Amino acid sequence: GGAPAFFINNNIMAISGAAATYDNNAYRPMGTGIGWSMDQGNNWNYINQPIDNVETSYLLSEWGGQDSIRFKAITTQIYNVSYDLEATDTHIYATSFAGGVRRFNFLDDNPNWELVPLPMDNQQQLLCGQIDIETYKYDPVDPNSDDPESGGSDNHKAFSVFIDNQFSDGEIIWVGTGDGINRGIIDQDSNCINWTHYNKDDGLGDRWVIGIRQQQIDDINKRLWAITWDPSVNIPIPHNLSYTEDFGNTWNVVSFFKSIGAIVYDLYFD
């Protein structure tokens, strides 16, 4: 099928797949898995699109030393498309719109997908070992304004991912979702991630973050850009861009592209 995401990082490259399937009287996108190579494309490995082979609505998973973290079981490839990929020295991360954030250790002989929790819509942080397992659930289903307990979180609809391997305190990971952007600090010993969640209330230009890119300003300073879309209509419309120079503590909005009627899908900096 098509290739929604491709990246190359030193000796590792990876590509995601997508195709159309006819379901319920319409053609719909579905993810077809991830291929990766460690020798510049001469040989390739493959892992299926992450699917939860369970009969229950939720599955229980371990994270950060805590058991019984609830995750919505994703049992179909439909809308479960990996729109972005990134890697550390050991793991490939995939953001799959209906499948959430997942990763696998590409150094394993037979790697398996691991679920990666993000803050719920009403949470500003999600910290390792401090998740309230009684109330937390990872669920990319639409929120239910009438009954919040029965709905999911827009912040669990994952679009984009970027990993800064040059962060002074270790590796920092950014994940863009249907409710803003999440900054994570990856623990070097446990690979657990401490998250901080930012959205329009924190100054982002809009809710959907469909792309994340980093700009090197000089030898020291970096600027992180977020492609922020307005999801209020069914088709993409011109929108603002957002950037931060202090790791998400403050955000600036650039309206130039919206003012000229441009829809931005990606960025590159020279």
C-alpha positions as CSV (number, residue, x, y, z in Angstrom):
1,G,0.0,0.0,0.0
2,G,1.0,3.6,0.5
3,A,3.6,4.9,2.9
4,P,2.2,7.5,5.4
5,A,5.5,7.7,7.3
6,F,9.2,7.2,6.6
7,F,12.3,8.1,8.6
8,I,16.0,7.4,8.6
9,N,18.2,7.8,11.7
10,N,21.8,6.8,11.5
11,N,21.7,3.1,10.7
12,I,18.0,2.5,11.2
13,M,15.2,3.3,8.7
14,A,11.6,2.5,8.9
15,I,8.4,2.9,6.8
16,S,4.7,2.4,7.7
17,G,2.1,1.1,5.3
18,A,-1.5,1.9,4.6
19,A,-4.2,0.7,2.1
20,A,-7.9,1.2,1.5
21,T,-10.5,-1.4,2.4
22,Y,-14.2,-1.4,1.6
23,D,-16.2,-1.5,4.8
24,N,-19.7,-0.5,5.7
25,N,-20.5,0.9,2.2
26,A,-17.3,3.1,2.0
27,Y,-13.6,2.9,1.4
28,R,-11.7,3.4,4.6
29,P,-7.9,3.6,5.4
30,M,-6.2,0.8,7.2
31,G,-2.7,0.3,8.5
32,T,-0.6,-2.6,7.0
33,G,2.3,-2.7,9.4
34,I,5.9,-1.4,9.8
35,G,9.0,-2.4,7.8
36,W,12.5,-1.5,9.0
37,S,16.1,-1.9,7.8
38,M,19.4,-1.8,9.6
39,D,21.6,-2.0,6.6
40,Q,20.5,1.0,4.4
41,G,17.6,-0.9,2.8
42,N,19.4,-4.1,1.6
43,N,17.4,-6.3,4.0
44,W,14.1,-5.6,5.6
45,N,12.2,-6.7,8.7
46,Y,8.4,-6.5,9.1
47,I,5.9,-6.3,12.0
48,N,2.1,-6.4,11.6
49,Q,0.0,-3.3,12.4
50,P,-0.6,-3.4,16.2
51,I,-3.8,-5.4,16.9
52,D,-5.1,-6.5,20.3
53,N,-6.3,-10.2,20.0
54,V,-8.6,-10.1,23.0
55,E,-12.3,-10.5,23.4
56,T,-12.7,-7.9,26.1
57,S,-13.2,-4.1,25.7
58,Y,-10.1,-3.2,27.6
59,L,-6.8,-5.0,28.2
60,L,-4.6,-4.6,31.3
61,S,-0.9,-3.9,30.8
62,E,2.2,-3.1,32.9
63,W,3.8,0.3,32.7
64,G,6.4,1.9,34.9
65,G,6.3,-0.8,37.5
66,Q,2.5,-0.6,37.7
67,D,0.2,-3.5,36.7
68,S,-3.4,-3.3,35.5
69,I,-3.1,-0.1,33.4
70,R,-6.3,-0.1,31.3
71,F,-6.0,0.2,27.5
72,K,-8.9,0.2,25.0
73,A,-8.5,-3.0,23.0
74,I,-8.0,-2.1,19.3
75,T,-9.1,-5.1,17.3
76,T,-9.1,-3.8,13.7
77,Q,-6.7,-2.3,11.2
78,I,-9.3,0.2,9.9
79,Y,-8.4,3.8,10.8
80,N,-5.5,2.2,12.7
81,V,-2.9,3.8,10.5
82,S,0.7,4.7,11.6
83,Y,1.0,8.3,10.4
84,D,4.4,8.9,12.0
85,L,7.5,6.9,13.1
86,E,10.6,7.7,15.2
87,A,13.3,5.7,16.9
88,T,15.7,5.7,19.8
89,D,18.8,3.4,19.9
90,T,16.5,0.5,20.8
91,H,12.9,1.2,20.0
92,I,10.7,2.3,17.1
93,Y,7.7,4.4,18.1
94,A,4.6,4.6,16.0
95,T,1.6,7.0,16.3
96,S,-1.5,5.3,15.0
97,F,-4.6,7.4,14.8
98,A,-7.1,4.8,16.1
99,G,-4.4,2.6,17.7
100,G,-2.6,5.0,20.0
101,V,1.1,5.3,20.7
102,R,3.0,2.0,20.6
103,R,6.6,0.9,20.4
104,F,8.7,-2.2,19.9
105,N,12.4,-3.1,20.5
106,F,13.8,-3.6,17.1
107,L,16.9,-5.3,18.5
108,D,14.8,-8.3,19.7
109,D,14.7,-11.4,17.5
110,N,10.9,-11.4,17.6
111,P,9.7,-7.9,18.7
112,N,6.3,-7.3,20.1
113,W,4.3,-4.1,20.3
114,E,4.2,-2.3,23.7
115,L,1.4,0.2,24.6
116,V,2.6,3.6,25.7
117,P,0.1,5.6,27.9
118,L,-0.5,9.3,27.4
119,P,-2.3,11.8,29.7
120,M,-6.1,11.8,29.5
121,D,-7.7,15.0,28.2
122,N,-8.2,16.3,31.7
123,Q,-4.6,15.5,32.8
124,Q,-1.7,17.9,32.6
125,Q,0.8,15.2,33.5
126,L,1.2,11.4,33.6
127,L,4.1,10.3,35.7
128,C,5.8,6.9,36.1
129,G,4.6,4.9,39.0
130,Q,1.9,7.5,39.9
131,I,-1.0,6.5,37.6
132,D,-4.3,6.2,39.4
133,I,-5.3,2.8,38.0
134,E,-8.9,3.2,39.3
135,T,-9.7,6.1,37.1
136,Y,-7.1,6.0,34.2
137,K,-7.9,4.5,30.8
138,Y,-6.2,4.8,27.5
139,D,-9.0,5.2,25.0
140,P,-8.8,6.9,21.6
141,V,-12.6,6.8,21.1
142,D,-14.4,10.2,20.9
143,P,-15.0,11.9,24.3
144,N,-18.6,11.7,25.6
145,S,-19.6,15.2,26.9
146,D,-22.8,13.8,28.4
147,D,-21.1,10.9,30.2
148,P,-17.3,11.5,30.5
149,E,-16.9,8.1,32.2
150,S,-18.1,6.3,29.0
151,G,-16.1,8.2,26.4
152,G,-12.4,8.4,25.5
153,S,-9.8,11.1,25.1
154,D,-8.8,13.1,22.1
155,N,-5.3,13.2,23.5
156,H,-5.1,9.5,22.8
157,K,-5.6,10.0,19.1
158,A,-2.0,10.0,18.0
159,F,-0.8,11.7,14.8
160,S,2.9,12.6,15.1
161,V,6.1,11.9,17.0
162,F,9.5,13.4,17.3
163,I,12.5,12.3,19.4
164,D,15.3,14.6,20.4
165,N,18.3,12.4,21.1
166,Q,20.5,15.4,22.0
167,F,18.5,16.5,25.0
168,S,20.9,17.2,27.9
169,D,19.0,15.1,30.5
170,G,18.5,12.1,28.2
171,E,16.0,11.6,25.4
172,I,12.9,13.7,25.1
173,I,9.9,12.5,23.0
174,W,7.1,14.7,21.7
175,V,3.8,13.2,20.6
176,G,1.1,15.2,18.7
177,T,-2.5,14.2,19.2
178,G,-6.1,15.3,18.7
179,D,-5.8,17.5,21.8
180,G,-2.4,19.2,21.5
181,I,1.1,17.9,22.2
182,N,2.8,15.8,24.9
183,R,6.4,16.2,26.0
184,G,7.9,13.1,27.5
185,I,11.2,12.4,29.3
186,I,12.4,8.9,28.7
187,D,13.9,7.2,31.7
188,Q,17.2,5.8,30.6
189,D,17.1,2.8,32.9
190,S,13.4,1.7,32.7
191,N,12.3,3.2,29.4
192,C,9.3,4.6,31.2
193,I,8.2,8.1,30.1
194,N,7.1,11.0,32.3
195,W,4.6,13.1,30.3
196,T,3.4,16.8,30.3
197,H,0.4,17.6,28.2
198,Y,-0.1,21.0,26.4
199,N,-3.1,22.2,24.3
200,K,-4.9,25.4,23.2
201,D,-5.2,26.5,26.8
202,D,-1.4,26.6,26.9
203,G,-1.2,28.8,23.8
204,L,-1.1,26.3,20.9
205,G,-2.5,27.5,17.6
206,D,-5.1,24.7,17.4
207,R,-6.0,21.3,18.7
208,W,-4.7,18.7,16.2
209,V,-0.9,18.4,16.0
210,I,-0.3,16.4,12.8
211,G,3.4,17.1,12.5
212,I,6.4,18.0,14.7
213,R,9.7,19.3,13.5
214,Q,12.8,20.8,15.2
215,Q,14.8,23.8,14.0
216,Q,18.3,24.4,15.1
217,I,18.6,28.2,15.6
218,D,22.3,28.3,16.5
219,D,24.9,26.1,18.2
220,I,22.8,26.0,21.4
221,N,19.2,27.0,20.9
222,K,16.5,24.9,19.3
223,R,12.9,25.7,18.2
224,L,10.3,23.0,18.2
225,W,7.5,23.5,15.6
226,A,4.0,22.0,15.8
227,I,1.7,21.8,12.7
228,T,-1.6,22.7,14.4
229,W,-4.8,22.0,12.6
230,D,-8.4,23.1,13.3
231,P,-10.5,19.9,13.4
232,S,-13.9,21.6,13.4
233,V,-14.6,20.7,9.8
234,N,-14.2,17.4,7.9
235,I,-11.6,18.6,5.4
236,P,-8.3,20.3,6.1
237,I,-8.5,24.2,6.2
238,P,-5.7,26.8,6.4
239,H,-4.3,27.0,9.9
240,N,-1.7,28.4,12.2
241,L,1.6,27.0,13.1
242,S,3.0,27.0,16.7
243,Y,6.5,26.9,18.1
244,T,8.2,26.8,21.5
245,E,11.8,27.6,22.5
246,D,11.5,26.6,26.1
247,F,10.4,22.9,25.9
248,G,6.7,23.7,25.8
249,N,6.4,26.1,28.7
250,T,5.3,28.9,26.4
251,W,4.0,28.7,22.8
252,N,4.1,31.2,19.9
253,V,1.6,31.2,17.0
254,V,2.6,32.0,13.4
255,S,-0.5,33.0,11.3
256,F,1.3,33.6,8.0
257,F,0.3,30.3,6.3
258,K,-3.3,30.7,7.4
259,S,-3.4,34.3,6.1
260,I,-2.4,33.1,2.6
261,G,-4.8,30.1,2.6
262,A,-2.1,27.5,2.8
263,I,-2.5,24.0,4.4
264,V,0.9,22.8,5.8
265,Y,1.5,19.0,5.9
266,D,5.2,19.1,6.7
267,L,8.2,21.3,7.4
268,Y,12.0,21.2,6.8
269,F,14.6,23.6,8.0
270,D,17.9,24.6,6.4
